């Protein structure tokens, strides 16, 4: 599975069962390095999730990590707190939004 496939799978799962998206309005920017390096964004608003591979003008939070670590995180095989503490995950912005992402990934991974 590629990073793009993972984003498509996550947004599909979120949109088919949006109960956990209630009250969430956030634009996550992912800066990934590695074989599938690039800028990816995940916007959640109005109980709907959308994924895009473009540079957002303004994001609420930016997450930097290796593409392989993103895949592990998305599959539930990497603890986000441990990734942050060990330097595998760097966060710019509101840390509470990173914690919200962790909760969402538990529901949709």
C-alpha positions as CSV (number, residue, x, y, z in Angstrom):
1,X,0.0,0.0,0.0
2,X,1.3,3.5,-0.8
3,X,0.9,6.7,1.2
4,X,-1.7,7.9,-1.4
5,X,-3.6,4.6,-0.9
6,X,-3.6,5.0,2.8
7,X,-5.0,8.5,2.7
8,X,-7.7,7.4,0.3
9,X,-8.6,4.5,2.6
10,X,-8.7,6.7,5.7
11,X,-10.9,9.3,4.1
12,X,-13.2,6.6,2.7
13,X,-13.5,5.1,6.1
14,X,-14.1,8.5,7.7
15,X,-16.8,9.4,5.2
16,X,-18.6,6.1,5.4
17,X,-18.8,6.3,9.2
18,X,-18.5,10.1,10.1
19,X,-19.9,9.8,13.7
20,X,-16.3,10.4,15.1
21,X,-15.9,13.6,13.0
22,X,-18.7,15.4,14.8
23,X,-17.5,18.9,15.7
24,X,-14.1,18.5,14.1
25,X,-12.9,21.3,11.8
26,X,-9.2,21.0,11.0
27,X,-6.7,21.0,8.2
28,X,-3.7,18.6,8.8
29,X,-0.6,19.1,6.7
30,X,1.8,16.2,6.4
31,X,5.3,16.8,5.3
32,X,6.7,13.3,4.5
33,X,10.2,12.3,3.6
34,X,11.4,9.1,2.2
35,X,10.5,7.2,-1.0
36,X,7.0,8.8,-1.2
37,X,8.2,12.2,0.0
38,X,5.7,15.1,-0.5
39,X,3.1,17.3,1.0
40,X,-0.2,15.7,1.8
41,X,-3.2,17.3,3.5
42,X,-6.2,16.0,5.2
43,X,-9.1,18.3,5.8
44,X,-12.0,17.4,8.1
45,X,-14.9,19.7,8.2
46,X,-18.7,19.3,8.5
47,X,-18.4,15.5,9.2
48,X,-16.6,15.1,5.9
49,X,-12.9,14.2,5.2
50,X,-11.0,15.2,2.1
51,X,-7.4,14.3,1.1
52,X,-5.3,16.3,-1.3
53,X,-1.6,16.3,-2.5
54,X,-1.2,20.0,-2.7
55,X,0.5,22.6,-0.4
56,X,-2.3,24.3,1.7
57,X,-2.1,28.0,2.0
58,X,-2.7,27.7,5.7
59,X,-2.9,24.6,7.9
60,X,-4.0,24.2,11.5
61,X,-1.1,21.8,12.2
62,X,1.9,20.4,10.4
63,X,3.2,16.9,11.0
64,X,6.7,16.0,9.7
65,X,7.8,12.4,9.5
66,X,9.1,9.7,7.3
67,X,6.7,8.0,4.9
68,X,7.3,4.6,6.5
69,X,6.5,6.1,10.0
70,X,3.3,7.6,8.6
71,X,2.2,4.2,7.3
72,X,2.9,2.6,10.7
73,X,1.0,5.4,12.5
74,X,-2.0,5.1,10.1
75,X,-2.2,1.3,10.6
76,X,-2.0,1.7,14.4
77,X,1.5,0.2,14.6
78,X,3.2,3.3,15.9
79,X,2.2,5.1,19.0
80,X,2.1,8.8,18.1
81,X,3.2,10.0,21.6
82,X,6.2,7.7,21.5
83,X,7.0,8.8,17.9
84,X,6.9,12.4,19.0
85,X,9.0,11.8,22.1
86,X,11.6,9.9,20.1
87,X,11.8,12.5,17.3
88,X,10.2,10.4,14.6
89,X,7.3,12.8,14.5
90,X,7.7,16.6,14.6
91,X,4.6,18.8,15.2
92,X,4.2,22.5,14.4
93,X,1.0,24.0,15.6
94,X,-1.6,23.1,18.2
95,X,-0.6,19.9,19.9
96,X,-4.2,19.1,20.9
97,X,-5.0,18.7,17.2
98,X,-2.2,16.0,17.0
99,X,-3.9,14.2,19.9
100,X,-7.3,14.5,18.1
101,X,-5.7,12.9,15.1
102,X,-4.4,10.1,17.3
103,X,-8.0,9.5,18.5
104,X,-9.3,9.5,14.9
105,X,-6.7,7.1,13.8
106,X,-7.8,4.7,16.5
107,X,-11.3,4.7,15.2
108,X,-10.4,4.5,11.5
109,X,-7.1,2.6,11.3
